[in-house]
Amino acid sequence: MKHDLLLSRGAPLLAWGALALLLTAARPAAAGEDTPLDRIGTLRGDTLYVSLEKIEAAALAHNEMLAASGAMTDAARAEALGAWRGFLPQAQLGAFRIRSDDPLYSFGFKLNQRIVTMADFDPARLNDPGVAENNVMQVKILQPVFNGGMSLSGKLAANAAARAAGYQQARAAETVAFQAIQAYDGLALAQAYERVMLAAITSAEGHLRQARALHAAEMATEADLLQARVYLSGLQQQLIQVRNMVAVAGENIKLLTAVRSPLPLAVAEPLQEDTRELPAVETALAGLDGRSDLLAHREKAEAAGKMVGVARGSMLPHLNLSAEKNYYSQDKLFGDDARSWTVGIYATWNVFGGLGNLGALKKARAEQRAARYMLDFQERQARVEATEAWLGARAAREKVTVARGAVEAARESLRIVSNQYREGLASMVDLLDVQAAATSAEGNLVQAVHDYDVGLARLAYASGELPAGQK
């Protein structure tokens, strides 16, 4: 018996379902809020009929992983904005209250407050001044002048990282759009399987009735009758599993689109063969340079290169301007008994940190090489992915042609053997074998149609030609 062949065709459903669970997640609705069903389809009776366009739009609007990617993009852009700090002056405000019986501090406090008298030079008072207090309010501005190019390199690195995050966000949206196509076509495939099984069960019930009639007329054995019953039972069990696949496919769409509803889902239109022609492989590979994730890797390599400049700048002398204004008071925290100002220019060079700085430079250069190697691999891998997707789509298209011919042959063979069994020229085993082959052929056809439809979408996704929001 070959009637169990169709059941193995459920493996692709499990594959796309697992992929949808891995790459997508839905944003839950607010507490007490019902998600509108028309977000993904139209309610007819107790079934929600979904459309690909609505599923894709809902997934793009409500996918948590996509929202997280957008948040990380915002964070990268904020970091690029913050990188201006290496060029802008730093302003500090401070207020201090200091109490001490240290002779040097005590005399210094009085100098700050401009209250030194001749009596303060008395040795006894200098040596034992008692407890003195100084309240200081300070405004300080520090302006970087030269830091070895650290600020410029850091800003350029942050800008490249922000652009990389934007490209990653674009690729995430493309991934969600591709997942929407997979989820929709997965449901369409499951329902197509269900129709194949229902047709097979109807045919098997006819065989059983025919066997009963012939057995009653003593023209068939009881073994024929039992075989027909067993065969029908096997198909009914397969139908149960196929319907479970339909339900699982619907749940994956709900997960993808954040729709919470106990209603079953169905596609608005049955699975149909995609009539688009397969583009030439050269055409499919031509758009790889603009694939979003490759652009992101190029920007990451650019950022890694700029970080070498940051590490190199840490080894060079730094130059800063400083301006400081202080307000002093003997007994008030924010008093203004006396004032002072200080302006200076500072040159610093971390000479004895050379080994640490040299290590940081070597690390940055190694990370730059790693980023370039990864970019080279990602570009080659993308080319392989696009080529593999093209080969898969071509194979699926060829299988559609072969499977269609097989269906026609299987249907004709089933008609002939059914007539032969009715006339006593074929056994029930022969009839059920032919029926199993016809059912398998029907299943192969719907699988091939599905594979070509998804294969074209996968090719567009792999070659960077699948904009989010389009199929």
N, C-alpha and C positions, 0 to 999 in steps of 0.2 A: 504493500500500500504506500502511496506517495502523498496522501492527503495532509501529512504533517509538514510538507515543504513550505506552505504559506506562512506558517507560524514563525519560521526563522527570519522572515522579512521584517519582523518587528524590531530587529536589532538596530537599524538606523534611527528608529524612534527613540530608543533608549539613549543612543549616542547624542542626538541633538538635544534631548531633554537634559542630559548631564551637562552638556556645554552651556545650556541656558542657565542652569543652576550655578555654574562656576563663574560665569562672566557677568551675570546680571543679578540685580536685587531691586525690589520695588519699595518705594517710599510708603510707609503705612499712613493711612488716613488719620486725621486727628480724632481724639477720643470722642465717641458719640456721633461721628460724622459718617454718613453713608456715601460711598464712592458712587458717582453717577454711572449707570450702566451704559449710557450712550457715549461714554468716553471711547469705547472700543467697538460698539456695534449697535444693532437694533433688536429690541425685544419683540419676539413673536411667540405668543403663547407662553410656555414655560422654558423656552430656549433663547439664548442670546446669540444672534447671528453676527459674527464679527467680520471686519474688513481689514485688509492689510494696511491701508493708509491710516486708519484710526489706531490700530495697534502700534504702528511705528511712531505716530505722533504722541500717543500716551506714554510709550516707553521713553522717548526722548525728554518728555516733560516730567516724568515721575521716577526715573531710575536713580536709586541712591548712589550707586557706584559712579554714575555719570555726574551727579551732583557733587560727590566727593572729589572727583577729578576737577570740576570747576572751582571748588574751594581751594584746592592745591594750586591751581593756576592763579587765583587771586593772591594766594600767599606768595608765590614767586614774583608776581608783579609788585607786591608790596615790598618785598626784599630789594627789588631793583630800585624802587623809589627811595628806600632807606639807604641805598649805597651812596647817595649824594652826601651823606654825613662826612665822608672823607674830604670833601671840598669846602664844606660850610663851617663857619666859626662855631665854637662851643661856648655857650654862656652858662655860668654857674652862679647861683645865689646861695649864700650861706649866712647863718647867724650862730654865734658861739658865745658861751658864758664860761669864763675860765677863772678859777680861784686857786691860789697857790701861796705858800709861804717861802718859796724858793727866792733867794735874794736877787738873782739875775732876772727872773721873770717879773718880780715885783717892781724893780727899777725900770724894766722894759715897758711894763704896763703904764707907768707914769709918763714915760717918753711918748708912747702912743697917744695918751690922753692930753699931752702938752701941759702937764701940771707939775713938772719938776721944779723944785726950789733949791736954794742954797742949803737949806736944812737937810735936804735929802742926801747930801754928800757927806754928812756926818758918818764917820766909820761905824759907830754903834748902830745907827739906823740902817746903813747899808748891809751890815752883817746880820742884823735881826730885824727885818722890816715888818714882821707880823704877816697876817693874812691879807693879801691884796686881790682885787677883782678887776677883770677887764671884760667888757661886753663888746663884741665885734660883729658888725654887719658887713658882708663882703660881696662885691660884684666882680666877677672875673670872666674875661673873654680870652679864648685861645683860638688862634687862626693858623691852620696848617699852611705852610708855604711850599715845602718840598718833602716828600716822603719816599723818594725812590721810585715813584710810579705806582705805589701800592693802591692809592685811591682810584686812579684811572683804570688800572687793570681790574680792580675789584668791581668797579662800576660796569665795565664791559662784560665781565664774567656774569654778573647778576642780570644784565640785560639779555645775554645769551640764554641763561637759565630760564628767564621769564618767557622768552620766545619758544624754548623747548617745551615748557609746560603748556603753552597755548597749542602747539602742534599735538601734544599728547592728548589734550582735551578734544581736539578735532578727531583724532583717531578713536578715542573712546566713544564719541558720538557715532562714528562710522560703524564701530563694533556693535553698538546697540541697534542701529538700523539693520545690520546684517542679522543680528539675533532675532529681530522682529520678523524678518523674512523666513528664517528657519522655523520659528515657532508657528507662524501661520501655515506654512507649507507642511509642517509636521502634523498639524491638526487635519489639514486637507488629506494628507496621506493616510492617516488613521481612519478617517471616514471613508476613503476610497476602499481601504481594506475591508471595512465593515460591509460595504455594498457588495464586494466580491464574495464575502462569506455568506451573506444573506442569499445571494443568487445561487451559490453552491448548495446551501441548505435546501432551498426550494427544489433544486434539481435532485438532490439526494432523497427528499421526501417523495418525489415522483418515482424514483427508482424503488423505494420501499413499497409504495402502493402497487407498482407493477409487479414486484416480487410476490406480494400478497395475492394479487389476482391470479398470477400464474401458479402459485402454490395451491390456491384453492381449486384450480382447474387441473391439479396434479401434473403441471407442465414445468414445475421448478421444485427443487428440493428445499427442505427446511433450512439447510445450510445457506442457501442463497438468501433466504429471508433474514437469517441471523447476521449474515455479513452486511446486509443493507442496514440493519439496525445499528450494528457496531460502527459502521462508517458514518451514519447520520449523527450518532452520539459524539464521535470525534470532532465533527464539524461544529456541533453545538458548543463543545468545550472551547474550541478555538475562537468561536464568536464571542464567548464570555471574555477571553483574554484580549481580543481585539477591541471590544467595547471598553475594557479597562484602559487600553492604550489611548482611546479617544478621550476618556476622562482625564488621564494624566496629561495629555497634550493640552487640554483646556486649562488645567491647573497651572501649567507652566506659563501660559499666556497671561493668566491672572497675576502670577508672580511677577512677570516682566512688566506689566502695566499697572500694578497696584490696585487692581479691581478686586473687591471683596464681595463675593456673591456665591450662594450655593447653586445657582442655576447652571445647567450644562451649557457648553459652548459649541457652536457649529459654524463652519465657514459659510459665508453668504453665497459663494459659488463653488461648485465641485472642482476637484483637481482637474486642471486642463493643461494640455501640452503647450509649453512656451514656443511660440513660432519664431522667435528671434534667431537670426543666424549667428553661428559662433564666429567671432572675429578671428582674424589671422593671429598666430602666436606673436608675430612681430608687433602687431597693433596692441595686443594685450600687454606686452612688456614695455612699450614706449612710454607709458605714463608712470613708471616706477620711480623716476627721479622726484616726482612731486608727491609721493606717498607720505602721509602725515607723520607716521612713526619714524621714517627715515630722516625726514627734516628735523624731527626732534633729536635724533641721535647726532646729527651734524651739529646742531646747536650745543649739545652737551659736549662734543669734542671741542668746539670753539670755546666754551666756558672753561674746560680743563686747560686749554692752552693759555688763557688769560690768567689762570691761577698761578702759572709759572711766574708771570710778571709780579704777582703779589708776593710770592716767596722770594723772588730776587730783590724786590724793593725792601724787604725786611733786613737785608744785609748791607744796605747803603745808609749813609748819614741822613738824619731827618732834621728839618728846620721848621720852627714854629715861632709865631709872634704871640706875645702875651700882654694883656692890659688888665690892670687890677685896681680897684677902688675900695678902700676900707673906711668904715665909720666906727669910731671908738666912743665908749662911755664908761664911766666908773661904776655907775649903779643902775643903768637902764639897759635892758637887752637890746632895744632898738633905738638907743640914744644917738645923738649926733654932737657929742662934745668936741670931737676932733676928727680930722679926716687926713687921709694920705692916698697917694696914687703911685703906681709902679708900672712902667712900660719896659719890656725887654724882648730880646730875641734869643732863642735857645737853639743851639745845635747839639744834637745827640747822636751817638754812634755806639751801638751795642757791640763793641769789639770782642768782648770775651764770651758773647753768645754765638760765636761763629760756628761751632760744631752743630748747635741746635738749628741755626738758620740754614747751614749747609744741608743738614738732614731734611729740613722742610722743603728746600729747593729740589733735592733729589727725589723726594716723595712726589712733589707736584709734577716733575718731569715724567716720572713713572706712571702717574695717573693720566697724564696727557697721552702717553703711548698706549696705555690700556684703552682709553676712550677711542683712539684712532683704530686700534685693532678691532674693537667691538663694532665700530661703524663699518669697517670693511666686511666683517662677518655678517652684520645685519643686512647690508646691501646684497651680498651674495645669497643670503637666506631668503630675502624678499624675492629675488629672481627665481629661486627654486620654488618658492610657494606659488608664485604666479604661474610658472610653467606647470607645476603639478595641478593647479586648479584648471588650467587650460586642457591638460590631458584628461583630467577627470570629466570635464564637461564634454569633451569630444567623445569619450567612451560612453557617456550617458546618452548622448545623441544617437550613437550607433546602436546602443542597446534598445532604444525606443523603436527603431526600424525593425530590428530583429524580433523584439518582443511582440510587435504588432503582427508580424507574419506568423509567429508562433501561436498567437491567440486565434487567428483565423483558421490555422490548421487544426488546432485543438478543438475548436467548436465543431468543425466539420467531422473530425474523427469521432467526437462524442455523439453526433447525430447518427453516424453510420453504425457504430457499435450498439447504440440504444436500439436501433431497428433490428440489428442482428440478434440482440438478446431477446427482443420481443418475439422473434421468429425461431428462437431456440438454436441460433447459430453461434452464439457467444455465451460465455459463462458470466456469472455475477462478478467474479474476480476480474475478468477482462473489462467489464463495464465500469467497475469502481476504479480500476487503474487509469482508465481513460478519463474518467471524471476528475480524479486527483490531478492528472496532468493538465487538464483544462483549467482547473482552479489555480494551479501553480502558475500557468501561463498568464492568467488574468492578473495575478499578484505581481508577477515579474513586470508586466506592462505598467501598472500604476507606479511601481517602484522606479522604473526607468524614467517615466514622465516626471516624477518628483525629483529624481536625481539631476535631471537636466535643468529643471527650473532652478533648483538650489545651486547647481553647478555654475550657472551663468552669474548668479548673485555672488557666489564665492570668488569667481574669477574677477568680477568687478571690484570686490573688496580687496583681494590680494594684489591687484594691479593699481590700486589707488584711484579707481574710477567710480566708486560708490559713494556719492555725497549723502550725508545724513538727510533723510527726508525723501529719498528717491529710491526706486528699485531698479 
